Amino acid sequence: MNSMPLRRIIKVLGISPTILYDRIDFFYDQCQAFAGERERKLTELENLGYRCISVDRQKLLVNWSDKENRKNTLMLSLASADQDTGYVYAVNVNFDPAMNREAVLEELPKFGDHHLSKPFRRYARVWLPQDWEDSAAREDRRARRRAKVAEARGDALAAVEAVYEDALERADIEDGDLESARSQHPAQGMLLHEQSVMTAHIQLVSRLLHRAQKIRFFIDQESGLRAAIMTSVPNRVRNRTADAFYVTIAKNLTVDKKRSLVSKSKRRLMQVAQENKVTEKVAMQILAREELNRLTPLGQWQDRWFSHPVADMREPDKMICWLTDIDEIKTDERERAEQLERHAKLYLRASLTAVDRFFMQVRRALTIAERGIISASAERRLWFGKSAYNPAVLVKLVEIFRVYFNYCEVGEDGKTPAMRMGLAKGRITPDDIIYYEPPLPDRRRAPAKPKDGQTTRSLADEAASWPEELFDLPQGKAPLHAVREGP
C-alpha cells in the first residue's frame, strides 16, 4: 500500500513468491470480510440524506506473458466515490478470474454462442473470440475517432461532440470496444464486457444507499454508464429521488494553460461580486444562473450542456449535462426563479474530483498499477517492469487498497473517509483488518429436556405455530408443518 514493488518485498522480507501471493489472497479475504460487515450498515442508516457520487473509469495494464504475442492486457476499473466524505463505495474491474477460457470455448458449440448475437448468449458477459475479431475490424475507424477526440481536447465543445460520434459508431452504443490491435485476452481468467460491469456496479451502489433521500450520480461522458443508471434506478429517476449528470473536462492542457483559465475566471468572479456587492459564493451562483440561459444542445439527442463558470486546476474548462432533467417547468415567475436557483446549485455541485483523487492514490500507492513506459523502438508498446503479469493479483490489490484508503488513510481534517461516512469512530489500523474476525452469531438456548411423563413436541407441531410469513416457498410447495414426520 506504500509504493513498494512486490519483488522488493520478497527480497527485503526474505520470503518466497508463493508466500507473498498467499498473503495477498489472505489480505483480500480479510478486507472483503471487514468491509462487508461495515458496509452492510449503510443499508440500515437513516441519516444518509442527499448523496452525491462521482463515477469514473481507470485503465489498468497487465504485462504480456507470451513473447510471441507482445501485447498488454487492458482492463478497466470502475469506481464510485462519495463527494462529501471521499468514501469509495466500490471498485469493479472488468475481469473474472474464475472463468476458464478453454472450458468456455469448448462449450460454445454446445450452447451455440458462436452463432448468436450477444444478448442471447449463455456467456454474454465475457469477451468471446468473435467479439475480439469484430472489435479488430473496427480498429481503423476507432483510431481515427481517438485522434479526432485528442485534437479536440483543447475545445470542450468539440471534445463532447467527438465522444458522441464515437459512441454512435459502436456496434452496441452501450458497450465500449477494446483496443484490440494493442491488447490481448488475459493468460488466466476472462475479460468482461464493460456494460455488464457498469450495470452491476451501479446496482450495487444504489442498493447500498437505498435509504438515502436522493442519489445524484456525476459520471464521465459514457453512454454505457448512462444506460446503467437508467436501468438500475428507473423508479427513483421517475419519482425524482435519483439524478444523473455527465461531467467532462478539457484534458491534456498544460499547467500554464490551466493557470490562465483559472486566473481569467477568478477575475470575472471577483468583478461580479464587486458589482453586486455579494460574496464570491453568491457571485458564482449569479454566473451559473446566466449560464443556464446559454445551454448548448450537442449530439444526436441534443443533450443540453452547461459550461461551468469557474475554472479549477483539477477540472479546467468543465462542462455538465443533466441527463435526468424531467422536472416540469414552473409557470409562476417566483416559482420559476426558485427552480432555476436549485438547478444552478446542482450544476455547480457536479464534479469528478472525489473519484479522480482515489485513482491518483491508486497510481501512487500501488507500483503494480503505475502507468507503463512507451517504447519508441517497440511500436509504442507499453512495458513496465513493476506491472502485474497475473490480472487477478492486480484486481485483489486494488480492492485491498480501497479498504485501506477508506479506513486507514487520514485526511487533513484528521478523519478517514469511513469516519466521515459514519462507518468508523476512529482510524482503523491495518492490524485491525488483517486480524479481523467476524462476530459470532447469537447463542441459542438448547430446548429444555422433558420431565418424566412428558413428551417432546415434534418438529411439525413446533412449525405449525410459526407464522406463514416465514415460509417463503415457491408455488406448489407444502409448508413444513404439512410434511409428514419421517425418521
Secondary structure, DSSP 8 states (H G I E B T S, - for coil): --S--HHHHHHHHT--HHHHHHHHHHHHHHHHHHHHHHHGGGGT-S---EEEEEEEEEEEEE--S-TTS--BEEEEEEEEEETTT--EEEEEESEETT--HHHHHHHHHHHTGGGS-GGG-TTTTB--HHHHHHHHHTHHHHHHHHHHHHHGGGSHHHHHHHHHHHHHTSSSTTS----TTTB---SSSEEB-HHHHHHHHHHHHHHHTTTSSEEEEEEES-HHHHHHHHHHSHHHHHTTSEEEEEEE---S--HHHHHHHHHHHHHHHHHHHHHHT--HHHHHHHHHHHHHTT-EEETTTTEEEEE-SS--SSS-S-EEEETT-------SHHHHHHHHHHHHHHHHH---HHHHHHHHHHHHH-GGGS--EE-GGGTT-EE-TTS-SSHHHHHHHHHHHHHHHHHT---TTS--HHHHHTS-SS---HHHHHT----------------TT-----HHHHHHTS-GGG----TT---GGGS----
